[in-house]
């Protein structure tokens, strides 16, 4: 079956992202997507083999976009400035792409090589930023888990309207990241003191 001119995988993923962000991920079906693109649902099978594959490709697309955002935010920055920029960029990404972020979290089997690769590439940005603190490989990995947990937790609570008080969320985020940074710098100092003993 011939592919309709102008419809390619990138167009499909952008339309799916727009729908997910504005209507919710569960509203992205082959039928609703085909309607948005003004094509017949079977035409989508030229690009994706059903809804599960569309969801997987949407997750990969989301991680690719997040990767670009984090690289842009951290390039030319180091240590505390890089961590703050990374944290802010992560949260802004989720605010701008709530449905796409949900697709990333609902991604299928971690055995999928394409998905696993881009997830690892994205995590490696966090690790590279934290490597500058000289904590050692194991401690850096623990710190990366901690930072990712903080950012995901904050983003998820914000997405689900979990912050009811009228205080500025950006101030809360900055405080949270600064508390994390104090912990990282304390770990570094403790490690240095142990080496001096």
HUFENMO-V631508 format. One record per helix or strand of 3 or more residues. SS is the DSSP state (A for helix, B for strand). FROM is the first residue (numbers start at 0). TO is the last residue. If there is no record, write none. Layout:
SS:FROM:TO
SS:FROM:TO
This chain:
A:8:22
A:24:26
A:29:36
A:40:45
A:50:73
A:78:95
A:97:104
A:112:130
A:136:158
A:168:195
